[in-house]
Each structure stands twice: as structure tokens, then as C-alpha cells.
């Protein structure tokens, strides 16, 4: 659940920053490579949800290889995503 909450918050930040970008997986897999302000927000959401970078990377990898896990995460994350106009 912590990962789903973090995923919802992080995906909202990234979609607000660049709504026309492709899949978020590449951007969130390495949050340190994002623009400084976006990176800080993403890393704060990850940390505030009790995850470290290693856990985050493992869970991202699992989402990539397991479509059922991805679906569950995305469904659980929906309440934490901020609608974008």
C-alpha cells in the first residue's frame, strides 16, 4: 500500500510537470535524474511513504515484469492521484 500511495503521488507530480510525456516508469525509476525541483518532490513522496531508493527500484522493476502487480498498484494509487486539468 505504501508503494501504491507513493506511486499515485509521484505520478501526479510528473504528469503536472510534463503532461505529454510517455510512460512514467523511465522517469520515476531514477528520480535523481529529473529536474531538481521535481526530483525533490518525487524523492520526498518516496521517503514520506517509508520507502528508500533501493526498495523503490525493486518495486518499479516488479511493476515492469508483472502486469498483474502493475494493475493492482495502479488501482490502489488512483485515490492519491491529483486530477490534472
Biopython code that builds the backbone (N, CA, C, O; Angstrom):
import numpy as np
from Bio.PDB.StructureBuilder import StructureBuilder

atoms = [
    (1, "UNK", "N", (0.829, -1.199, 0.000)),
    (1, "UNK", "CA", (0.000, 0.000, 0.000)),
    (1, "UNK", "C", (0.868, 1.255, 0.000)),
    (1, "UNK", "O", (0.528, 2.240, -0.655)),
    (2, "UNK", "N", (1.988, 1.230, 0.730)),
    (2, "UNK", "CA", (2.873, 2.403, 0.745)),
    (2, "UNK", "C", (3.370, 2.722, -0.657)),
    (2, "UNK", "O", (3.438, 3.884, -1.057)),
    (3, "UNK", "N", (3.716, 1.669, -1.401)),
    (3, "UNK", "CA", (4.210, 1.873, -2.761)),
    (3, "UNK", "C", (3.104, 2.447, -3.642)),
    (3, "UNK", "O", (3.354, 3.354, -4.436)),
    (4, "UNK", "N", (1.898, 1.933, -3.511)),
    (4, "UNK", "CA", (0.783, 2.440, -4.321)),
    (4, "UNK", "C", (0.507, 3.908, -4.015)),
    (4, "UNK", "O", (0.273, 4.700, -4.927)),
    (5, "UNK", "N", (0.534, 4.268, -2.749)),
    (5, "UNK", "CA", (0.311, 5.669, -2.369)),
    (5, "UNK", "C", (1.428, 6.539, -2.954)),
    (5, "UNK", "O", (1.159, 7.593, -3.531)),
    (6, "UNK", "N", (2.671, 6.098, -2.806)),
    (6, "UNK", "CA", (3.796, 6.850, -3.357)),
    (6, "UNK", "C", (3.691, 6.939, -4.878)),
    (6, "UNK", "O", (3.937, 7.998, -5.456)),
    (7, "UNK", "N", (3.328, 5.834, -5.526)),
    (7, "UNK", "CA", (3.195, 5.826, -6.987)),
    (7, "UNK", "C", (2.142, 6.846, -7.427)),
    (7, "UNK", "O", (2.364, 7.582, -8.388)),
    (8, "UNK", "N", (1.019, 6.897, -6.748)),
    (8, "UNK", "CA", (-0.026, 7.855, -7.099)),
    (8, "UNK", "C", (0.445, 9.290, -6.948)),
    (8, "UNK", "O", (0.205, 10.114, -7.831)),
    (9, "UNK", "N", (1.108, 9.599, -5.851)),
    (9, "UNK", "CA", (1.601, 10.953, -5.612)),
    (9, "UNK", "C", (2.698, 11.328, -6.603)),
    (9, "UNK", "O", (2.703, 12.433, -7.145)),
    (10, "UNK", "N", (3.622, 10.406, -6.834)),
    (10, "UNK", "CA", (4.735, 10.665, -7.746)),
    (10, "UNK", "C", (4.224, 10.837, -9.174)),
    (10, "UNK", "O", (4.660, 11.747, -9.880)),
    (11, "UNK", "N", (3.321, 9.988, -9.599)),
    (11, "UNK", "CA", (2.820, 10.110, -10.965)),
    (11, "UNK", "C", (2.065, 11.424, -11.158)),
    (11, "UNK", "O", (2.091, 12.000, -12.246)),
    (12, "UNK", "N", (1.400, 11.896, -10.121)),
    (12, "UNK", "CA", (0.733, 13.201, -10.202)),
    (12, "UNK", "C", (1.739, 14.323, -10.391)),
    (12, "UNK", "O", (1.526, 15.221, -11.207)),
    (13, "UNK", "N", (2.832, 14.278, -9.644)),
    (13, "UNK", "CA", (3.878, 15.297, -9.768)),
    (13, "UNK", "C", (4.434, 15.298, -11.186)),
    (13, "UNK", "O", (4.594, 16.356, -11.795)),
    (14, "UNK", "N", (4.726, 14.118, -11.708)),
    (14, "UNK", "CA", (5.330, 14.033, -13.038)),
    (14, "UNK", "C", (4.356, 14.432, -14.136)),
    (14, "UNK", "O", (4.754, 15.071, -15.110)),
    (15, "UNK", "N", (3.104, 14.070, -13.995)),
    (15, "UNK", "CA", (2.118, 14.450, -15.003)),
    (15, "UNK", "C", (1.857, 15.951, -14.969)),
    (15, "UNK", "O", (1.588, 16.551, -16.010)),
    (16, "UNK", "N", (1.932, 16.559, -13.807)),
    (16, "UNK", "CA", (1.762, 18.005, -13.709)),
    (16, "UNK", "C", (2.965, 18.717, -14.323)),
    (16, "UNK", "O", (2.820, 19.773, -14.939)),
    (17, "UNK", "N", (4.151, 18.134, -14.153)),
    (17, "UNK", "CA", (5.372, 18.742, -14.672)),
    (17, "UNK", "C", (5.453, 18.633, -16.192)),
    (17, "UNK", "O", (5.839, 19.587, -16.866)),
    (18, "UNK", "N", (5.092, 17.480, -16.725)),
    (18, "UNK", "CA", (5.189, 17.245, -18.170)),
    (18, "UNK", "C", (4.046, 16.328, -18.598)),
    (18, "UNK", "O", (4.253, 15.126, -18.769)),
    (19, "UNK", "N", (2.850, 16.873, -18.772)),
    (19, "UNK", "CA", (1.678, 16.032, -19.036)),
    (19, "UNK", "C", (1.713, 15.251, -20.340)),
    (19, "UNK", "O", (0.984, 14.269, -20.482)),
    (20, "UNK", "N", (2.543, 15.659, -21.297)),
    (20, "UNK", "CA", (2.553, 14.987, -22.593)),
    (20, "UNK", "C", (3.669, 13.959, -22.742)),
    (20, "UNK", "O", (3.903, 13.456, -23.841)),
    (21, "UNK", "N", (4.355, 13.644, -21.654)),
    (21, "UNK", "CA", (5.429, 12.666, -21.757)),
    (21, "UNK", "C", (4.859, 11.256, -21.835)),
    (21, "UNK", "O", (3.689, 11.022, -21.532)),
    (22, "UNK", "N", (5.691, 10.346, -22.238)),
    (22, "UNK", "CA", (5.287, 8.955, -22.377)),
    (22, "UNK", "C", (5.183, 8.256, -21.046)),
    (22, "UNK", "O", (4.831, 8.874, -20.042)),
    (23, "UNK", "N", (5.488, 6.967, -21.027)),
    (23, "UNK", "CA", (5.373, 6.193, -19.789)),
    (23, "UNK", "C", (6.197, 6.801, -18.651)),
    (23, "UNK", "O", (7.314, 7.278, -18.848)),
    (24, "UNK", "N", (5.615, 6.767, -17.476)),
    (24, "UNK", "CA", (6.273, 7.358, -16.319)),
    (24, "UNK", "C", (7.375, 6.476, -15.759)),
    (24, "UNK", "O", (8.233, 6.962, -15.022)),
    (25, "UNK", "N", (7.373, 5.205, -16.086)),
    (25, "UNK", "CA", (8.331, 4.270, -15.491)),
    (25, "UNK", "C", (9.770, 4.754, -15.633)),
    (25, "UNK", "O", (10.544, 4.698, -14.678)),
    (26, "UNK", "N", (10.127, 5.228, -16.828)),
    (26, "UNK", "CA", (11.502, 5.666, -17.045)),
    (26, "UNK", "C", (11.850, 6.850, -16.156)),
    (26, "UNK", "O", (12.951, 6.917, -15.609)),
    (27, "UNK", "N", (10.925, 7.777, -16.010)),
    (27, "UNK", "CA", (11.183, 8.978, -15.210)),
    (27, "UNK", "C", (11.261, 8.665, -13.721)),
    (27, "UNK", "O", (12.102, 9.226, -13.019)),
    (28, "UNK", "N", (10.409, 7.790, -13.234)),
    (28, "UNK", "CA", (10.379, 7.545, -11.795)),
    (28, "UNK", "C", (11.366, 6.474, -11.342)),
    (28, "UNK", "O", (11.634, 6.350, -10.148)),
    (29, "UNK", "N", (11.900, 5.716, -12.262)),
    (29, "UNK", "CA", (12.876, 4.701, -11.887)),
    (29, "UNK", "C", (14.154, 5.347, -11.348)),
    (29, "UNK", "O", (14.824, 4.785, -10.482)),
    (30, "UNK", "N", (14.481, 6.520, -11.863)),
    (30, "UNK", "CA", (15.686, 7.234, -11.428)),
    (30, "UNK", "C", (15.315, 8.683, -11.131)),
    (30, "UNK", "O", (15.607, 9.576, -11.927)),
    (31, "UNK", "N", (14.676, 8.916, -9.998)),
    (31, "UNK", "CA", (14.204, 10.274, -9.702)),
    (31, "UNK", "C", (15.322, 11.307, -9.597)),
    (31, "UNK", "O", (15.087, 12.501, -9.783)),
    (32, "UNK", "N", (16.535, 10.850, -9.299)),
    (32, "UNK", "CA", (17.641, 11.798, -9.190)),
    (32, "UNK", "C", (18.012, 12.412, -10.537)),
    (32, "UNK", "O", (18.705, 13.428, -10.578)),
    (33, "UNK", "N", (17.561, 11.812, -11.637)),
    (33, "UNK", "CA", (17.861, 12.323, -12.973)),
    (33, "UNK", "C", (16.853, 13.378, -13.437)),
    (33, "UNK", "O", (17.035, 13.978, -14.496)),
    (34, "UNK", "N", (15.808, 13.607, -12.666)),
    (34, "UNK", "CA", (14.798, 14.599, -13.021)),
    (34, "UNK", "C", (15.293, 16.002, -12.697)),
    (34, "UNK", "O", (16.315, 16.168, -12.032)),
    (35, "UNK", "N", (14.566, 17.007, -13.170)),
    (35, "UNK", "CA", (14.881, 18.385, -12.801)),
    (35, "UNK", "C", (14.891, 18.496, -11.282)),
    (35, "UNK", "O", (14.150, 17.787, -10.602)),
    (36, "UNK", "N", (15.723, 19.377, -10.751)),
    (36, "UNK", "CA", (15.938, 19.464, -9.302)),
    (36, "UNK", "C", (14.651, 19.582, -8.493)),
    (36, "UNK", "O", (14.461, 18.837, -7.532)),
    (37, "UNK", "N", (13.764, 20.505, -8.865)),
    (37, "UNK", "CA", (12.547, 20.695, -8.068)),
    (37, "UNK", "C", (11.622, 19.491, -8.147)),
    (37, "UNK", "O", (11.016, 19.108, -7.146)),
    (38, "UNK", "N", (11.508, 18.893, -9.323)),
    (38, "UNK", "CA", (10.668, 17.704, -9.493)),
    (38, "UNK", "C", (11.295, 16.525, -8.761)),
    (38, "UNK", "O", (10.594, 15.753, -8.107)),
    (39, "UNK", "N", (12.604, 16.387, -8.870)),
    (39, "UNK", "CA", (13.310, 15.305, -8.187)),
    (39, "UNK", "C", (13.102, 15.374, -6.675)),
    (39, "UNK", "O", (12.871, 14.354, -6.026)),
    (40, "UNK", "N", (13.185, 16.581, -6.124)),
    (40, "UNK", "CA", (12.970, 16.733, -4.675)),
    (40, "UNK", "C", (11.564, 16.317, -4.281)),
    (40, "UNK", "O", (11.385, 15.638, -3.270)),
    (41, "UNK", "N", (10.561, 16.709, -5.061)),
    (41, "UNK", "CA", (9.178, 16.328, -4.761)),
    (41, "UNK", "C", (9.003, 14.816, -4.837)),
    (41, "UNK", "O", (8.398, 14.207, -3.954)),
    (42, "UNK", "N", (9.532, 14.219, -5.893)),
    (42, "UNK", "CA", (9.411, 12.774, -6.082)),
    (42, "UNK", "C", (10.099, 12.036, -4.933)),
    (42, "UNK", "O", (9.516, 11.127, -4.342)),
    (43, "UNK", "N", (11.323, 12.420, -4.621)),
    (43, "UNK", "CA", (12.052, 11.747, -3.552)),
    (43, "UNK", "C", (11.387, 11.959, -2.200)),
    (43, "UNK", "O", (11.433, 11.075, -1.345)),
    (44, "UNK", "N", (10.771, 13.115, -1.993)),
    (44, "UNK", "CA", (10.054, 13.366, -0.743)),
    (44, "UNK", "C", (8.851, 12.431, -0.627)),
    (44, "UNK", "O", (8.610, 11.868, 0.441)),
    (45, "UNK", "N", (8.101, 12.261, -1.701)),
    (45, "UNK", "CA", (6.952, 11.349, -1.665)),
    (45, "UNK", "C", (7.404, 9.909, -1.415)),
    (45, "UNK", "O", (6.765, 9.176, -0.661)),
    (46, "UNK", "N", (8.488, 9.517, -2.040)),
    (46, "UNK", "CA", (9.009, 8.163, -1.830)),
    (46, "UNK", "C", (9.387, 7.981, -0.361)),
    (46, "UNK", "O", (8.983, 7.005, 0.271)),
    (47, "UNK", "N", (10.156, 8.914, 0.174)),
    (47, "UNK", "CA", (10.592, 8.831, 1.564)),
    (47, "UNK", "C", (9.454, 8.948, 2.563)),
    (47, "UNK", "O", (9.430, 8.234, 3.565)),
    (48, "UNK", "N", (8.503, 9.854, 2.295)),
    (48, "UNK", "CA", (7.375, 10.041, 3.210)),
    (48, "UNK", "C", (6.493, 8.799, 3.291)),
    (48, "UNK", "O", (5.735, 8.635, 4.247)),
    (49, "UNK", "N", (6.588, 7.937, 2.308)),
    (49, "UNK", "CA", (5.811, 6.706, 2.319)),
    (49, "UNK", "C", (6.633, 5.515, 2.799)),
    (49, "UNK", "O", (6.257, 4.360, 2.597)),
    (50, "UNK", "N", (7.755, 5.816, 3.434)),
    (50, "UNK", "CA", (8.541, 4.778, 4.094)),
    (50, "UNK", "C", (9.365, 3.906, 3.175)),
    (50, "UNK", "O", (9.714, 2.783, 3.541)),
    (51, "UNK", "N", (9.685, 4.397, 1.989)),
    (51, "UNK", "CA", (10.484, 3.615, 1.046)),
    (51, "UNK", "C", (11.836, 4.269, 0.861)),
    (51, "UNK", "O", (11.954, 5.494, 0.894)),
    (52, "UNK", "N", (12.860, 3.447, 0.665)),
    (52, "UNK", "CA", (14.158, 4.009, 0.285)),
    (52, "UNK", "C", (14.355, 3.780, -1.206)),
    (52, "UNK", "O", (13.532, 3.128, -1.848)),
    (53, "UNK", "N", (15.433, 4.306, -1.758)),
    (53, "UNK", "CA", (15.648, 4.215, -3.210)),
    (53, "UNK", "C", (15.771, 2.774, -3.693)),
    (53, "UNK", "O", (15.316, 2.447, -4.789)),
    (54, "UNK", "N", (16.376, 1.921, -2.892)),
    (54, "UNK", "CA", (16.533, 0.515, -3.289)),
    (54, "UNK", "C", (15.174, -0.195, -3.348)),
    (54, "UNK", "O", (14.890, -0.928, -4.294)),
    (55, "UNK", "N", (14.352, 0.030, -2.339)),
    (55, "UNK", "CA", (13.006, -0.561, -2.345)),
    (55, "UNK", "C", (12.209, -0.035, -3.534)),
    (55, "UNK", "O", (11.526, -0.795, -4.220)),
    (56, "UNK", "N", (12.302, 1.254, -3.767)),
    (56, "UNK", "CA", (11.584, 1.875, -4.883)),
    (56, "UNK", "C", (12.004, 1.225, -6.200)),
    (56, "UNK", "O", (11.153, 0.867, -7.015)),
    (57, "UNK", "N", (13.305, 1.072, -6.410)),
    (57, "UNK", "CA", (13.815, 0.480, -7.644)),
    (57, "UNK", "C", (13.334, -0.962, -7.808)),
    (57, "UNK", "O", (12.968, -1.372, -8.909)),
    (58, "UNK", "N", (13.335, -1.726, -6.722)),
    (58, "UNK", "CA", (12.861, -3.121, -6.797)),
    (58, "UNK", "C", (11.379, -3.180, -7.152)),
    (58, "UNK", "O", (10.963, -4.000, -7.970)),
    (59, "UNK", "N", (10.588, -2.309, -6.534)),
    (59, "UNK", "CA", (9.154, -2.311, -6.819)),
    (59, "UNK", "C", (8.868, -1.834, -8.239)),
    (59, "UNK", "O", (7.952, -2.336, -8.890)),
    (60, "UNK", "N", (9.644, -0.872, -8.721)),
    (60, "UNK", "CA", (9.495, -0.430, -10.111)),
    (60, "UNK", "C", (9.814, -1.584, -11.068)),
    (60, "UNK", "O", (9.105, -1.790, -12.054)),
    (61, "UNK", "N", (10.872, -2.326, -10.777)),
    (61, "UNK", "CA", (11.252, -3.470, -11.615)),
    (61, "UNK", "C", (10.149, -4.525, -11.602)),
    (61, "UNK", "O", (9.847, -5.130, -12.631)),
    (62, "UNK", "N", (9.556, -4.740, -10.441)),
    (62, "UNK", "CA", (8.474, -5.713, -10.362)),
    (62, "UNK", "C", (7.275, -5.265, -11.185)),
    (62, "UNK", "O", (6.637, -6.081, -11.851)),
    (63, "UNK", "N", (6.963, -3.966, -11.144)),
    (63, "UNK", "CA", (5.860, -3.450, -11.966)),
    (63, "UNK", "C", (6.125, -3.693, -13.438)),
    (63, "UNK", "O", (5.214, -4.003, -14.206)),
    (64, "UNK", "N", (7.385, -3.550, -13.823)),
    (64, "UNK", "CA", (7.766, -3.705, -15.217)),
    (64, "UNK", "C", (7.571, -5.140, -15.711)),
    (64, "UNK", "O", (7.157, -5.363, -16.849)),
    (65, "UNK", "N", (7.871, -6.099, -14.852)),
    (65, "UNK", "CA", (7.822, -7.501, -15.300)),
    (65, "UNK", "C", (6.530, -8.233, -14.931)),
    (65, "UNK", "O", (6.292, -9.336, -15.425)),
    (66, "UNK", "N", (5.694, -7.644, -14.077)),
    (66, "UNK", "CA", (4.490, -8.321, -13.607)),
    (66, "UNK", "C", (3.251, -7.455, -13.860)),
    (66, "UNK", "O", (2.940, -6.573, -13.060)),
    (67, "UNK", "N", (2.545, -7.700, -14.963)),
    (67, "UNK", "CA", (1.383, -6.879, -15.305)),
    (67, "UNK", "C", (0.279, -6.909, -14.240)),
    (67, "UNK", "O", (-0.422, -5.915, -14.051)),
    (68, "UNK", "N", (0.121, -8.026, -13.555)),
    (68, "UNK", "CA", (-0.903, -8.102, -12.505)),
    (68, "UNK", "C", (-0.552, -7.199, -11.324)),
    (68, "UNK", "O", (-1.422, -6.532, -10.763)),
    (69, "UNK", "N", (0.718, -7.183, -10.954)),
    (69, "UNK", "CA", (1.164, -6.298, -9.876)),
    (69, "UNK", "C", (0.964, -4.842, -10.285)),
    (69, "UNK", "O", (0.494, -4.032, -9.487)),
    (70, "UNK", "N", (1.323, -4.504, -11.537)),
    (70, "UNK", "CA", (1.132, -3.148, -12.045)),
    (70, "UNK", "C", (-0.338, -2.736, -11.952)),
    (70, "UNK", "O", (-0.650, -1.628, -11.515)),
    (71, "UNK", "N", (-1.219, -3.612, -12.355)),
    (71, "UNK", "CA", (-2.655, -3.302, -12.312)),
    (71, "UNK", "C", (-3.111, -3.043, -10.884)),
    (71, "UNK", "O", (-3.845, -2.088, -10.630)),
    (72, "UNK", "N", (-2.683, -3.881, -9.955)),
    (72, "UNK", "CA", (-3.059, -3.677, -8.544)),
    (72, "UNK", "C", (-2.530, -2.351, -8.012)),
    (72, "UNK", "O", (-3.251, -1.616, -7.339)),
    (73, "UNK", "N", (-1.279, -2.049, -8.313)),
    (73, "UNK", "CA", (-0.687, -0.792, -7.849)),
    (73, "UNK", "C", (-1.446, 0.395, -8.426)),
    (73, "UNK", "O", (-1.781, 1.332, -7.702)),
    (74, "UNK", "N", (-1.716, 0.358, -9.717)),
    (74, "UNK", "CA", (-2.412, 1.476, -10.356)),
    (74, "UNK", "C", (-3.819, 1.658, -9.805)),
    (74, "UNK", "O", (-4.284, 2.789, -9.660)),
    (75, "UNK", "N", (-4.497, 0.566, -9.499)),
    (75, "UNK", "CA", (-5.836, 0.669, -8.918)),
    (75, "UNK", "C", (-5.772, 1.259, -7.510)),
    (75, "UNK", "O", (-6.582, 2.116, -7.158)),
    (76, "UNK", "N", (-4.816, 0.805, -6.707)),
    (76, "UNK", "CA", (-4.671, 1.321, -5.350)),
    (76, "UNK", "C", (-4.171, 2.762, -5.338)),
    (76, "UNK", "O", (-4.448, 3.504, -4.396)),
    (77, "UNK", "N", (-3.448, 3.158, -6.359)),
    (77, "UNK", "CA", (-2.876, 4.502, -6.424)),
    (77, "UNK", "C", (-3.886, 5.559, -6.846)),
    (77, "UNK", "O", (-3.690, 6.744, -6.574)),
    (78, "UNK", "N", (-4.948, 5.156, -7.497)),
    (78, "UNK", "CA", (-5.908, 6.109, -8.057)),
    (78, "UNK", "C", (-6.388, 7.172, -7.067)),
    (78, "UNK", "O", (-6.457, 8.342, -7.445)),
    (79, "UNK", "N", (-6.720, 6.831, -5.826)),
    (79, "UNK", "CA", (-7.192, 7.874, -4.895)),
    (79, "UNK", "C", (-6.126, 8.924, -4.540)),
    (79, "UNK", "O", (-6.456, 10.004, -4.050)),
    (80, "UNK", "N", (-4.877, 8.608, -4.785)),
    (80, "UNK", "CA", (-3.791, 9.526, -4.417)),
    (80, "UNK", "C", (-3.331, 10.395, -5.576)),
    (80, "UNK", "O", (-2.474, 11.262, -5.406)),
    (81, "UNK", "N", (-3.897, 10.164, -6.751)),
    (81, "UNK", "CA", (-3.518, 10.956, -7.913)),
    (81, "UNK", "C", (-4.376, 12.218, -7.963)),
    (81, "UNK", "O", (-5.597, 12.180, -7.813)),
    (82, "UNK", "N", (-3.690, 13.329, -8.177)),
    (82, "UNK", "CA", (-4.366, 14.610, -8.281)),
    (82, "UNK", "C", (-4.816, 14.787, -9.719)),
    (82, "UNK", "O", (-4.007, 14.645, -10.636)),
    (83, "UNK", "N", (-6.085, 15.092, -9.937)),
    (83, "UNK", "CA", (-6.533, 15.307, -11.320)),
    (83, "UNK", "C", (-5.794, 16.474, -11.966)),
    (83, "UNK", "O", (-5.506, 17.481, -11.318)),
    (84, "UNK", "N", (-5.496, 16.324, -13.239)),
    (84, "UNK", "CA", (-4.801, 17.363, -13.978)),
    (84, "UNK", "C", (-5.773, 17.961, -14.982)),
    (84, "UNK", "O", (-6.452, 17.246, -15.719)),
    (85, "UNK", "N", (-5.825, 19.280, -14.995)),
    (85, "UNK", "CA", (-6.759, 19.973, -15.909)),
    (85, "UNK", "C", (-6.283, 19.931, -17.320)),
    (85, "UNK", "O", (-6.945, 20.463, -18.211)),
]
sb = StructureBuilder()
sb.init_structure("model")
sb.init_model(0)
sb.init_chain("A")
sb.init_seg("    ")
for serial, (resi, resn, name, xyz) in enumerate(atoms, 1):
    if name == "N":
        sb.init_residue(resn, " ", resi, " ")
    sb.init_atom(name, np.array(xyz, "f"), 0.0, 1.0, " ", f" {name:<3s}", serial, name[0])
structure = sb.get_structure()
